[in-house]
Amino acid sequence: MTTRSSTTAKQTSQRQAYQRRKARAQAKTARRPEAEVRRVEGLPVRQPHAAGIDIGSRSHWVCVGGRTDAPSDGIQEFPAHTDGLHQILD
């Protein structure tokens, strides 16, 4: 039979180990976007006038231009129906 103090010590030890694992996971998660930004910034621009389109069932997101100073200026959302496709062409 275990004593109450040994059970409490075991729970405290487990809680501390959990907190350490949680802190390591949060630090790793925080580093991931920074590494992704460095990786993307290092890619060369092959076609500066090319467009990117994310096709979805309800809407399409279109990105034109490769300006790094204001990346969200060239992104627009269009509905996926026929009129929305015609808007993309304009």
Number of C-alpha atoms within 10 A of each C-alpha: 3 6 7 9 9 10 11 11 11 12 12 12 12 12 12 12 12 12 12 12 12 12 12 12 12 11 11 11 11 11 11 10 11 10 11 11 10 10 10 9 11 9 8 8 10 7 9 11 9 11 13 12 14 10 12 11 8 9 15 19 16 16 18 17 15 16 11 8 7 8 12 11 11 13 14 13 14 18 17 16 12 8 10 14 14 12 10 15 6 5
